[in-house]
């Protein structure tokens, strides 16, 4: 049972120790990490090594470490130096510079460094507070290593002599805790406390002095702090024994208070201190001085040693210190001194302009950014206090931006309208920060924002439709024309590539090629006017945006004719080894129509105008050919010595720049007994008359007035109307009559240049009506039939050709019938 009780008692003690240990850990955690809503607080000692870890921000805020880098998290300072930095890879807050509490906060009981933990995306700010704890890194130091005291030998026992305190910049237990005096027979060391609870040492006389026995006493005083390890400072006290000076200076106040505006001019009076000494002579003369005055303070204030007036000696800045506490000593000629405290309050004035720091800024913003897009994050603050520290921030009204402030002293510059780079590619925004002081101060900063282009404008052709002319037979790769498109976007969004549009008909899409960079069009095949005179393609201009935009234009290409086709003789049919024969009556008079050469040219315009002339004949003066009609007529009547079979070679030439030609061989057989048809002869003279009439008309056009021209034209028109004929052409173009050809004909030249018959309209040439078949009266028709019947009987044995109508021999590829 006793064993069980001992075991239970041990367990209880162990449980209490575990609870006590848990509570100690909890208290330590509360001291080291103070995390509240919107604030992260760390307590750390001064003089930590650079790179030391203060704490893990990600863990203390309950965030993932990856969020720190993703949200562009960083530590920013407001008007103070950056002493820490954030390692976004681990989430640790690290020491970046040496932290000296005494340098940062002097003798302040609490040393707080305020930073901002800034998350940019989305914007969120935490207050980051570093509470710097003091360590014992400074030894106590006496202002004077040698303290001089003059003590009258008649000084009563128990008399106290205040000594200067040792100064230790450390605080709390690390500051001066005790003083020790070297062993001696006459003096002891005791501590005294001022009204502000500041302790200072006093030398107390314990044994009477005898100047004659010992004129000087040298003692050592040690100031010891309470740190671990202990640090100390030493000063020597030199006591000179004098004759009697039994009164010490007395200040009218133990504590003086005064105020002075910051930036006061040097020499400005602050306070007048007054101390009195009841002694006379040298022992009653008082001199004033500062005690325990640092070098920095010594450059700001000065005291008149005789009058006790405290004046400004340097620049006073409220932002450096709002209050100064000075120790003043009044010492008489006998070496006795007393002390008082001077507290100087610095009055803040509006001497600081607002400060602007760009914490985050994007120099570029896309033109399609939605309203409310953050462009820059600006920290604006003023080191002054009160109204002088209240700042308002403004930008011009004519820019599509505005300020939004959700966190104190932080302003987000966001878009407040539609951006269009083509209208305004860049904004120079003047940011003005003005405080509420009197008079107010302001700061100005210009922020340049470039609007980034997006592909919001398609290319635009200079013309919606282009026309070009292409000469047929141009070699492949010949330049046709250039199309041009423009894009008001910028960069790659304005780079234009050209291509043949997919909307172009598939059969013509390969006719041309295009340079994708310049828009120049080139031929990709040979063009034949006789095959195609016109085609249309569509060209697409596509920019380099993502996604790309495009525009299409139309290119109308017109094929221009060249004289690349020689005339083709349709009649008489020219075949190898056989030439059709035309028969003419031996009694045929002068001007009698023998036959007609019919030719065509696949070209057009002037290139298709045909001319006929005889280049070779059995009898040179027997036949003539119409220059433009191709009609072969007799020049004279036949004579007995004329060969019964005549051969005439007719040269057919076109009217091109470099004319092309073809020859037609006509075989004429002079037949005896053939009837002479009036229709082939009666109009011969009229043809001459018509030519003369044309000449007269030309002369008349030059010689007479327009009224006479109209009259003659009317008469000529009436005369033509009396004649009954199939068709009379008003031009001299060399086209062939329908009576000489069937509804379709082949390309007998085998050159591949003739097209189907729907490319050619059958017309009678000028004057062809004179010799071609026409329908007349019934009497004429009967006469013709009778003569034709007689002719057939006479010639049936001589040839297989039916002379009732000009019938080509059997086997001819294209039989044509012409009734003579």
URTA-V478001 format. One record per residue. RES is the residue in one letter. SS is DSSP state (helix for helix, strand for strand, loop for the rest). PSI is psi in degrees with one decimal (none if undefined). D_CENTER is the distance of its C-alpha to the mean C-alpha in Angstrom with 1 decimal. Layout:
((RES:SS:PSI:D_CENTER) (RES:SS:PSI:D_CENTER))
This chain:
((X:loop:-42.7:90.7) (X:helix:-37.5:90.2) (X:helix:-41.2:87.7) (X:helix:-43.8:85.8) (X:helix:-43.0:85.7) (X:helix:-38.3:84.5) (X:helix:-43.3:81.8) (X:helix:-39.1:80.7) (X:helix:-41.0:80.8) (X:helix:-40.4:78.7) (X:helix:-42.0:76.1) (X:helix:-44.0:76.0) (X:helix:-42.1:75.5) (X:helix:-39.4:72.7) (X:helix:-41.9:71.1) (X:helix:-40.2:71.2) (X:helix:-39.0:69.7) (X:helix:-44.9:66.8) (X:helix:-43.8:66.2) (X:helix:-40.1:66.4) (X:helix:-38.8:64.0) (X:helix:-42.5:61.5) (X:helix:-37.3:61.8) (X:helix:-43.2:61.2) (X:helix:-39.2:58.1) (X:helix:-45.7:56.9) (X:helix:-40.7:57.6) (X:helix:-41.0:55.9) (X:helix:-40.6:52.8) (X:helix:-34.5:52.8) (X:helix:-40.9:53.2) (X:helix:-36.0:50.4) (X:strand:110.9:47.8) (X:strand:101.6:47.6) (X:strand:118.0:44.9) (X:strand:175.3:44.7) (X:loop:117.3:42.3) (X:loop:6.4:39.1) (X:strand:137.4:40.7) (X:strand:123.3:41.4) (X:strand:132.2:44.3) (X:strand:139.5:45.5) (X:strand:124.0:48.7) (X:strand:151.2:48.7) (X:strand:157.2:51.0) (X:loop:168.9:50.0) (X:loop:28.9:49.8) (X:loop:150.4:48.2) (X:loop:149.3:46.8) (X:loop:136.7:43.2) (X:loop:-4.0:41.5) (X:loop:148.6:44.2) (X:strand:124.3:43.3) (X:strand:-44.6:43.7) (X:strand:167.9:43.0) (X:strand:106.8:40.8) (X:helix:-41.4:38.4) (X:helix:-45.0:37.3) (X:helix:-39.9:41.0) (X:helix:-26.1:42.0) (X:helix:-3.1:39.3) (X:loop:33.6:39.9) (X:loop:159.0:36.4) (X:loop:146.4:35.5) (X:helix:-34.4:34.4) (X:helix:-23.6:31.3) (X:helix:-29.9:30.1) (X:helix:-47.1:29.9) (X:helix:-38.4:27.1) (X:helix:-34.7:25.4) (X:loop:11.9:25.4) (X:loop:59.2:24.4) (X:loop:138.7:27.9) (X:strand:165.4:29.0) (X:strand:129.1:31.8) (X:strand:149.2:31.2) (X:strand:151.9:33.9) (X:loop:96.4:34.7) (X:loop:2.1:36.1) (X:loop:163.8:37.9) (X:loop:152.3:37.4) (X:loop:106.6:35.9) (X:loop:-6.5:38.9) (X:strand:161.5:37.7) (X:strand:160.8:34.7) (X:strand:127.2:33.8) (X:strand:101.1:33.9) (X:loop:-17.3:31.6) (X:loop:-34.3:33.0) (X:loop:-17.4:36.5) (X:loop:4.7:36.1) (X:strand:142.5:38.5) (X:strand:121.7:38.4) (X:strand:153.4:39.4) (X:strand:126.8:41.0) (X:loop:-21.9:38.6) (X:loop:165.4:41.0) (X:loop:133.8:44.7) (X:loop:113.0:45.9) (X:loop:109.8:49.0) (X:helix:-38.9:50.3) (X:helix:-33.4:52.6) (X:helix:-34.2:49.8) (X:helix:-44.2:47.5) (X:helix:3.8:50.0) (X:loop:-123.8:53.2) (X:loop:15.4:56.2) (X:loop:141.0:54.4) (X:loop:-29.9:55.9) (X:loop:130.2:52.6) (X:loop:106.9:49.6) (X:strand:130.7:46.4) (X:strand:124.3:42.8) (X:strand:123.5:40.2) (X:strand:171.2:36.8) (X:strand:129.3:34.0) (X:strand:108.2:32.9) (X:strand:121.8:29.3) (X:strand:121.9:27.8) (X:loop:-37.3:24.1) (X:loop:99.9:23.4) (X:loop:165.0:25.1) (X:loop:126.1:26.1) (X:strand:138.3:29.8) (X:strand:130.3:31.9) (X:strand:145.0:35.4) (X:strand:125.8:37.7) (X:strand:112.8:38.7) (X:strand:125.3:42.2) (X:strand:115.4:43.9) (X:strand:109.4:47.6) (X:strand:117.4:48.9) (X:strand:144.0:52.5) (X:loop:142.8:54.8) (X:loop:163.7:56.5) (X:loop:79.4:59.5) (X:loop:7.4:57.7) (X:loop:138.7:59.6) (X:loop:149.2:63.4) (X:loop:141.9:65.4) (X:strand:129.9:65.7) (X:strand:139.1:68.4) (X:loop:-37.4:67.3) (X:loop:124.5:70.3) (X:loop:-16.1:71.7) (X:strand:119.1:75.1) (X:strand:123.9:76.5) (X:strand:128.2:79.3) (X:strand:133.5:81.9) (X:strand:119.1:85.0) (X:strand:128.7:87.6) (X:strand:140.3:90.9) (X:loop:-18.4:93.8) (X:loop:5.5:95.2) (X:loop:133.6:92.1) (X:loop:154.7:93.4) (X:loop:148.1:92.6) (X:loop:-5.2:89.6) (X:loop:137.2:87.7) (X:strand:138.2:83.9) (X:strand:105.1:81.6) (X:strand:138.7:77.9) (X:loop:155.2:75.8) (X:loop:134.1:72.1) (X:loop:150.3:70.2) (X:strand:141.2:68.2) (X:strand:126.4:64.5) (X:loop:116.4:62.4) (X:loop:-19.8:58.7) (X:loop:166.7:58.8) (X:loop:165.8:59.5) (X:helix:-133.8:62.0) (X:helix:-19.5:64.2) (X:helix:-7.7:62.4) (X:loop:-176.8:63.6) (X:strand:126.9:67.2) (X:strand:-31.2:69.7) (X:strand:160.9:73.0) (X:strand:144.8:74.9) (X:strand:136.0:77.8) (X:strand:142.1:80.4) (X:loop:148.2:82.4) (X:loop:135.7:86.0) (X:loop:172.3:88.4) (X:loop:-17.7:91.6) (X:loop:-25.5:90.6) (X:strand:149.6:87.1) (X:strand:162.1:85.2) (X:strand:125.8:81.5) (X:strand:157.2:80.6) (X:strand:142.9:77.3) (X:strand:152.1:76.8) (X:strand:133.7:74.1) (X:loop:176.2:72.5) (X:loop:-21.7:71.7) (X:loop:18.0:68.1) (X:loop:11.7:69.4) (X:loop:129.0:68.6) (X:strand:144.2:71.4) (X:strand:152.8:72.8) (X:strand:150.2:75.8) (X:strand:139.1:79.1) (X:strand:122.7:81.9) (X:strand:127.7:85.2) (X:strand:121.0:88.5) (X:loop:-20.0:91.0) (X:loop:139.9:93.8) (X:loop:146.5:95.2) (X:loop:150.3:94.2) (X:loop:104.9:96.7) (X:loop:-34.9:95.4) (X:loop:-28.7:98.5) (X:loop:-44.6:98.1) (X:loop:112.9:94.3) (X:loop:-17.9:92.3) (X:strand:138.3:88.9) (X:strand:131.4:87.3) (X:strand:119.4:84.2) (X:strand:162.3:82.4) (X:strand:134.8:79.2) (X:strand:132.7:76.8) (X:strand:129.6:74.2) (X:strand:121.1:71.2) (X:strand:131.2:70.2) (X:strand:179.1:67.2) (X:loop:18.1:67.1) (X:loop:176.9:64.4) (X:loop:106.1:64.8) (X:loop:162.9:65.5) (X:loop:139.5:67.4) (X:loop:152.2:66.4) (X:strand:161.6:68.7) (X:strand:149.8:69.2) (X:strand:142.4:72.4) (X:strand:152.7:73.8) (X:strand:141.6:77.3) (X:strand:116.2:79.5) (X:strand:112.9:81.9) (X:strand:118.7:84.7) (X:strand:125.4:86.9) (X:strand:121.9:90.2) (X:strand:173.9:91.0) (X:loop:176.8:93.7) (X:loop:127.1:93.3) (X:loop:90.9:90.2) (X:loop:10.7:90.5) (X:loop:139.0:87.7) (X:loop:154.3:83.9) (X:loop:145.1:81.3) (X:strand:124.8:80.3) (X:strand:148.1:77.0) (X:loop:-25.5:77.3) (X:loop:144.2:74.5) (X:loop:-32.0:73.4) (X:strand:127.3:69.8) (X:strand:141.0:68.2) (X:strand:138.6:65.0) (X:strand:165.0:62.8) (X:strand:151.8:59.4) (X:strand:134.7:57.2) (X:strand:145.1:53.8) (X:loop:156.9:51.1) (X:loop:18.9:50.3) (X:loop:150.3:53.9) (X:loop:150.8:55.2) (X:loop:133.8:57.1) (X:loop:-5.6:60.8) (X:loop:131.1:60.4) (X:strand:140.2:63.4) (X:strand:-50.8:62.8) (X:strand:156.8:66.2) (X:strand:114.4:69.8) (X:loop:149.2:71.7) (X:loop:125.9:75.5) (X:strand:146.4:77.9) (X:strand:153.8:81.7) (X:loop:126.2:84.4) (X:loop:-14.0:88.1) (X:loop:165.3:89.2) (X:loop:164.4:90.3) (X:helix:-141.7:89.6) (X:helix:-34.7:87.2) (X:helix:-14.3:87.0) (X:helix:-4.5:85.8) (X:loop:124.2:83.0) (X:loop:136.5:79.6) (X:strand:141.1:76.4) (X:strand:145.2:73.0) (X:strand:159.3:70.2) (X:strand:144.3:67.3) (X:strand:150.6:67.8) (X:loop:41.2:65.2) (X:loop:122.7:62.5) (X:loop:165.9:59.4) (X:helix:-38.5:57.9) (X:helix:-43.9:54.9) (X:helix:-33.2:57.2) (X:helix:-24.2:59.5) (X:loop:-5.8:56.9) (X:loop:-40.0:56.3) (X:strand:155.0:59.9) (X:strand:155.0:63.2) (X:strand:137.7:66.8) (X:loop:117.6:69.7) (X:loop:-19.5:72.4) (X:loop:-42.7:75.2) (X:loop:-21.4:74.0) (X:loop:13.3:71.7) (X:strand:130.9:68.9) (X:strand:127.4:65.4) (X:strand:165.5:62.6) (X:strand:130.5:58.9) (X:loop:-10.1:58.4) (X:loop:-169.1:54.6) (X:loop:128.1:51.3) (X:loop:125.0:51.6) (X:loop:118.8:48.4) (X:loop:-33.8:48.6) (X:loop:-22.5:45.4) (X:loop:-43.8:47.3) (X:loop:130.1:50.5) (X:loop:-11.0:51.8) (X:strand:142.6:55.4) (X:strand:135.4:57.6) (X:strand:120.2:61.0) (X:strand:142.7:63.4) (X:strand:128.1:66.9) (X:strand:135.6:69.3) (X:strand:135.4:72.7) (X:strand:121.1:75.7) (X:strand:131.9:78.3) (X:loop:-179.4:81.7) (X:loop:-15.2:83.6) (X:loop:0.3:85.5) (X:loop:-2.8:82.4) (X:loop:142.9:82.3) (X:strand:156.7:78.9) (X:strand:165.5:77.3) (X:strand:153.3:73.7) (X:strand:169.3:71.6) (X:strand:133.6:68.0) (X:strand:116.6:65.5) (X:strand:120.7:62.5) (X:strand:118.6:59.9) (X:strand:129.8:57.2) (X:strand:126.9:54.1) (X:strand:125.8:52.8) (X:loop:136.6:49.1) (X:loop:161.8:47.6) (X:loop:82.2:44.1) (X:loop:6.7:43.1) (X:loop:126.3:39.8) (X:loop:151.7:36.5) (X:loop:143.4:34.2) (X:strand:135.9:32.1) (X:strand:126.8:28.4) (X:strand:125.6:26.8) (X:strand:106.4:23.3) (X:strand:-33.1:24.1) (X:strand:127.8:20.8) (X:strand:137.2:17.4) (X:loop:117.1:13.8) (X:loop:-12.5:11.8) (X:strand:144.6:8.6) (X:strand:136.3:9.1) (X:strand:143.3:7.9) (X:loop:-15.0:8.8) (X:loop:15.9:11.5) (X:loop:138.3:13.1) (X:loop:152.1:16.8) (X:loop:135.9:18.9) (X:loop:-1.4:20.4) (X:loop:127.4:17.5) (X:strand:130.5:18.3) (X:strand:-39.1:16.0) (X:strand:149.9:18.7) (X:strand:121.9:22.4) (X:strand:131.4:24.6) (X:strand:117.0:28.3) (X:strand:124.7:30.3) (X:strand:165.6:34.1) (X:loop:129.9:37.0) (X:loop:-14.9:39.9) (X:loop:172.2:42.4) (X:loop:170.9:44.4) (X:helix:-143.9:45.4) (X:helix:-31.7:43.8) (X:helix:-18.3:42.4) (X:helix:-2.5:40.4) (X:loop:126.0:38.9) (X:strand:138.0:35.3) (X:strand:144.7:33.2) (X:strand:131.9:29.5) (X:strand:156.2:27.7) (X:loop:163.7:24.4) (X:loop:154.8:24.2) (X:loop:-17.3:24.7) (X:loop:22.7:22.2) (X:loop:148.0:19.1) (X:loop:49.0:18.1) (X:strand:160.5:19.0) (X:strand:165.6:22.5) (X:strand:138.5:24.5) (X:strand:128.0:26.3) (X:strand:115.7:29.1) (X:strand:-15.5:30.8) (X:strand:140.0:32.2) (X:loop:132.8:34.2) (X:loop:3.2:32.4) (X:strand:130.7:29.0) (X:strand:130.0:26.4) (X:strand:125.0:23.3) (X:strand:114.8:20.6) (X:strand:160.0:19.2) (X:strand:145.1:17.4) (X:loop:27.7:20.0) (X:loop:-175.2:18.5) (X:loop:132.1:16.0) (X:loop:140.7:12.5) (X:loop:106.4:11.1) (X:loop:-31.4:8.1) (X:loop:-24.2:10.2) (X:loop:-39.9:13.0) (X:loop:97.6:11.9) (X:loop:-14.6:8.6) (X:strand:143.8:10.5) (X:strand:130.0:13.8) (X:strand:98.6:16.6) (X:strand:121.3:18.9) (X:strand:114.0:22.5) (X:strand:123.9:24.3) (X:strand:121.5:28.1) (X:strand:124.6:30.6) (X:strand:132.7:34.2) (X:strand:174.4:37.4) (X:loop:16.6:40.5) (X:loop:175.3:42.9) (X:loop:111.0:45.1) (X:loop:155.1:43.8) (X:loop:150.4:40.3) (X:loop:152.2:37.9) (X:strand:156.7:34.1) (X:strand:148.4:31.1) (X:strand:135.5:27.8) (X:strand:137.5:24.5) (X:strand:124.6:21.1) (X:strand:120.8:18.1) (X:strand:125.7:14.7) (X:strand:123.0:11.9) (X:strand:130.7:8.3) (X:strand:117.8:6.8) (X:strand:139.6:3.7) (X:loop:142.0:3.6) (X:loop:161.5:6.8) (X:loop:81.0:9.3) (X:loop:6.4:11.6) (X:loop:122.9:13.0) (X:loop:158.9:15.4) (X:loop:154.8:16.3) (X:strand:123.4:19.2) (X:strand:148.0:22.1) (X:loop:-24.7:23.8) (X:loop:142.9:27.0) (X:loop:-20.7:27.8) (X:strand:132.4:30.9) (X:strand:145.0:31.8) (X:strand:136.3:35.4) (X:strand:152.2:36.5) (X:strand:131.7:40.0) (X:strand:121.5:40.9) (X:strand:134.4:44.3) (X:loop:155.9:46.2) (X:loop:12.3:47.0) (X:loop:141.8:44.0) (X:loop:155.8:43.2) (X:loop:135.4:40.6) (X:loop:4.4:37.2) (X:loop:140.9:37.9) (X:strand:134.7:35.0) (X:strand:-59.9:34.9) (X:strand:177.8:32.0) (X:strand:128.1:28.2) (X:loop:150.6:26.0) (X:loop:133.2:22.6) (X:strand:152.0:19.7) (X:strand:147.9:16.6) (X:loop:123.1:13.2) (X:loop:-0.7:11.5) (X:loop:-175.2:8.1) (X:loop:156.4:5.7) (X:helix:-138.7:6.3) (X:helix:-24.9:8.6) (X:helix:-19.1:8.3) (X:helix:-1.8:10.0) (X:loop:122.5:12.4) (X:strand:134.0:15.7) (X:strand:136.5:18.8) (X:strand:146.9:22.1) (X:strand:158.4:25.0) (X:strand:127.7:28.3) (X:loop:146.8:28.1) (X:loop:-14.6:30.2) (X:loop:-11.6:31.7) (X:loop:141.2:33.6) (X:loop:139.0:37.2) (X:loop:-33.5:37.9) (X:loop:-19.7:40.7) (X:loop:-4.3:38.6) (X:loop:-21.9:35.2) (X:loop:6.3:36.5) (X:loop:-34.6:37.7) (X:strand:153.0:34.6) (X:strand:158.1:31.9) (X:strand:139.4:28.4) (X:loop:115.6:26.2) (X:loop:-21.7:23.0) (X:loop:-38.5:20.9) (X:loop:-18.1:22.7) (X:loop:14.0:24.3) (X:strand:134.1:27.8) (X:strand:138.7:30.6) (X:strand:152.9:33.7) (X:strand:145.2:37.0) (X:loop:7.8:37.8) (X:loop:170.7:41.5) (X:loop:138.2:44.3) (X:loop:143.0:44.8) (X:loop:114.9:48.3) (X:loop:-33.6:48.8) (X:loop:-17.8:51.9) (X:loop:-38.7:50.0) (X:loop:133.8:47.0) (X:loop:-9.2:46.2) (X:strand:141.6:42.9) (X:strand:165.1:40.1) (X:strand:133.2:36.7) (X:strand:162.5:33.5) (X:strand:134.4:30.1) (X:strand:131.5:26.9) (X:strand:130.0:23.8) (X:strand:119.9:20.3) (X:strand:131.2:17.8) (X:strand:177.2:14.1) (X:loop:17.5:12.5) (X:loop:176.7:11.0) (X:loop:103.8:12.9) (X:loop:154.7:15.1) (X:loop:150.9:15.1) (X:loop:151.4:16.2) (X:strand:160.0:18.9) (X:strand:147.6:21.3) (X:strand:139.9:24.8) (X:strand:165.0:27.0) (X:strand:134.6:30.7) (X:strand:116.6:32.4) (X:strand:118.3:36.1) (X:strand:123.8:38.0) (X:strand:123.8:41.5) (X:strand:124.6:43.9) (X:strand:136.8:46.1) (X:loop:145.2:49.6) (X:loop:156.7:51.2) (X:loop:79.5:54.9) (X:loop:6.3:54.9) (X:loop:126.0:57.8) (X:loop:153.6:61.4) (X:loop:148.7:63.8) (X:strand:124.9:65.5) (X:strand:122.2:69.2) (X:strand:-34.6:70.0) (X:strand:139.9:73.6) (X:loop:145.5:76.0) (X:loop:127.8:74.5) (X:strand:106.6:74.2) (X:strand:155.1:75.0) (X:loop:124.4:76.4) (X:loop:-2.8:80.2) (X:strand:132.1:80.6) (X:strand:125.7:80.4) (X:loop:142.3:81.4) (X:strand:138.7:84.4) (X:strand:135.1:84.7) (X:strand:140.3:88.3) (X:strand:139.1:89.5) (X:strand:142.9:93.1) (X:loop:-22.8:95.2) (X:loop:6.1:96.2) (X:loop:126.8:92.6) (X:loop:-177.6:92.7) (X:loop:135.4:90.2) (X:loop:8.4:86.8) (X:loop:133.8:87.2) (X:strand:116.2:84.0) (X:strand:-53.8:84.3) (X:strand:-174.8:80.9) (X:strand:130.7:77.2) (X:loop:123.2:74.4) (X:strand:122.8:71.3) (X:strand:154.6:68.0) (X:strand:160.2:64.4) (X:loop:124.6:61.1) (X:loop:-13.9:57.9) (X:loop:-179.0:55.8) (X:loop:168.4:55.2) (X:helix:-141.0:55.8) (X:helix:-30.1:57.6) (X:helix:-17.0:57.3) (X:helix:-0.5:59.6) (X:loop:123.5:62.3) (X:loop:144.1:65.4) (X:strand:145.1:68.4) (X:strand:139.0:71.8) (X:strand:150.6:74.4) (X:strand:125.8:77.4) (X:strand:-15.0:77.2) (X:strand:136.8:80.3) (X:strand:151.6:83.4) (X:loop:-43.0:86.9) (X:loop:110.2:88.2) (X:loop:-36.9:85.8) (X:loop:16.3:87.3) (X:loop:-35.3:87.9) (X:strand:155.2:84.6) (X:strand:157.4:81.5) (X:strand:140.3:78.1) (X:loop:133.3:76.0) (X:loop:-40.8:73.0) (X:loop:-12.5:70.5) (X:loop:-26.6:72.7) (X:loop:8.0:74.0) (X:strand:129.1:77.4) (X:strand:122.1:80.2) (X:strand:161.3:83.4) (X:strand:142.0:86.7) (X:loop:-29.8:87.3) (X:loop:174.0:91.1) (X:loop:152.9:93.7) (X:loop:146.8:94.5) (X:loop:169.0:97.5) (X:loop:-30.4:99.8) (X:loop:0.2:98.5) (X:loop:138.4:94.9) (X:loop:142.5:93.8) (X:loop:-19.7:93.8) (X:strand:119.1:90.3) (X:strand:141.8:87.7) (X:strand:127.3:84.2) (X:strand:126.5:81.4) (X:strand:119.0:78.0) (X:strand:129.2:75.3) (X:strand:122.5:72.0) (X:strand:119.3:69.1) (X:strand:146.2:66.1) (X:loop:-176.4:62.8) (X:loop:23.7:61.2) (X:loop:167.6:58.0) (X:loop:-43.8:57.0) (X:loop:95.1:58.6) (X:loop:145.3:61.2) (X:loop:158.1:62.1) (X:strand:165.5:65.5) (X:strand:156.7:67.9) (X:strand:145.2:71.7) (X:strand:125.9:74.0) (X:strand:121.7:77.6) (X:strand:127.3:80.0) (X:strand:120.7:83.5) (X:strand:126.4:86.0) (X:strand:124.1:89.5) (X:strand:112.1:92.2) (X:strand:137.1:94.2) (X:loop:134.3:97.7) (X:loop:-2.0:98.6) (X:loop:142.8:95.2) (X:loop:148.4:95.0) (X:loop:115.7:93.3) (X:loop:126.0:90.8) (X:helix:-34.2:90.6) (X:helix:-25.5:87.1) (X:helix:1.8:86.1) (X:loop:-36.7:88.1) (X:helix:-29.1:88.6) (X:helix:7.0:85.1) (X:helix:-45.6:85.3) (X:helix:-36.5:86.7) (X:helix:-31.8:84.4) (X:helix:-42.1:81.5) (X:helix:-41.6:82.9) (X:helix:-40.2:83.4) (X:helix:-40.4:79.9) (X:helix:-39.7:78.6) (X:helix:-40.1:80.9) (X:helix:-39.4:79.7) (X:helix:-40.4:76.1) (X:helix:-41.5:77.1) (X:helix:-40.1:78.9) (X:helix:-40.2:75.9) (X:helix:-42.3:73.7) (X:helix:-37.9:76.3) (X:helix:-37.9:76.6) (X:helix:-32.2:72.9) (X:helix:-35.0:73.1) (X:helix:-34.7:76.5) (X:loop:172.0:76.6) (X:loop:169.6:74.6) (X:helix:-30.3:72.1) (X:helix:-41.3:74.8) (X:helix:-34.2:77.1) (X:helix:-44.9:74.3) (X:helix:-39.7:73.8) (X:helix:-48.1:77.6) (X:helix:-40.9:77.9) (X:helix:-38.6:74.9) (X:helix:-42.4:76.6) (X:helix:-44.2:79.9) (X:helix:-38.4:78.1) (X:helix:-41.0:76.3) (X:helix:-39.5:79.7) (X:helix:-41.2:81.3) (X:helix:-35.3:78.6) (X:helix:-25.1:78.9) (X:helix:-27.7:82.6) (X:loop:141.3:81.9) (X:loop:111.7:81.1) (X:loop:164.9:78.6) (X:loop:-53.7:75.8) (X:loop:141.3:72.9) (X:loop:123.2:72.5) (X:loop:143.4:69.3) (X:loop:3.2:68.3) (X:loop:172.1:66.5) (X:loop:23.1:67.6) (X:loop:140.4:64.8) (X:loop:74.9:66.4) (X:loop:158.9:66.0) (X:loop:150.9:68.7) (X:loop:155.0:70.9) (X:helix:-20.7:70.9) (X:helix:-13.8:74.6) (X:helix:1.5:73.9) (X:loop:144.4:71.6) (X:loop:-176.4:71.2) (X:loop:-14.7:68.2) (X:loop:145.9:66.4) (X:loop:159.0:66.7) (X:loop:166.0:65.5) (X:loop:92.3:63.8) (X:loop:-16.7:67.0) (X:loop:-16.4:65.2) (X:loop:25.6:63.4) (X:loop:-9.7:60.5) (X:loop:15.1:58.1) (X:loop:-14.1:56.9) (X:loop:146.6:58.8) (X:loop:-176.9:57.4) (X:loop:163.5:59.1) (X:helix:-14.9:61.4) (X:helix:-6.7:59.0) (X:helix:-12.6:57.2) (X:loop:133.2:60.4) (X:loop:138.0:62.4) (X:loop:113.0:66.1) (X:loop:159.0:67.5) (X:loop:138.6:70.6) (X:loop:167.8:70.3) (X:loop:125.8:71.8) (X:loop:-5.5:75.5) (X:helix:-20.4:75.5) (X:helix:-18.4:77.2) (X:helix:-33.6:80.3) (X:loop:-13.1:80.9) (X:loop:165.6:79.0) (X:loop:136.3:80.7) (X:loop:154.9:80.9) (X:loop:126.9:82.8) (X:loop:-152.9:85.9) (X:loop:169.9:88.9) (X:helix:-31.5:91.1) (X:helix:-46.1:93.8) (X:helix:-37.8:91.5) (X:helix:-43.5:90.3) (X:helix:-45.0:93.8) (X:helix:-43.3:94.7) (X:helix:-40.2:91.7) (X:helix:-42.2:92.7) (X:helix:-45.1:96.3) (X:helix:-36.5:95.3) (X:helix:-38.9:92.9) (X:helix:-42.7:95.6) (X:helix:-39.2:98.0) (X:helix:-38.0:95.4) (X:helix:-40.3:94.6) (X:helix:-38.1:98.3) (X:helix:-27.3:98.6) (X:helix:3.5:95.5) (X:loop:-35.7:95.3) (X:loop:-25.9:97.1) (X:loop:-30.2:95.1) (X:loop:156.2:91.6) (X:loop:3.4:89.7) (X:loop:127.2:87.4) (X:loop:109.5:88.0) (X:loop:-3.2:88.4) (X:loop:-30.9:88.3) (X:loop:140.9:84.5) (X:loop:96.2:82.9) (X:loop:127.5:82.6) (X:loop:147.4:81.0) (X:loop:156.3:83.0) (X:loop:141.0:82.5) (X:loop:-11.9:79.6) (X:loop:140.4:77.4) (X:loop:-33.9:73.9) (X:loop:88.7:73.3) (X:loop:133.3:76.6) (X:loop:148.3:76.4) (X:loop:126.3:79.2) (X:loop:118.3:80.1) (X:loop:122.6:83.3) (X:loop:none:85.1))
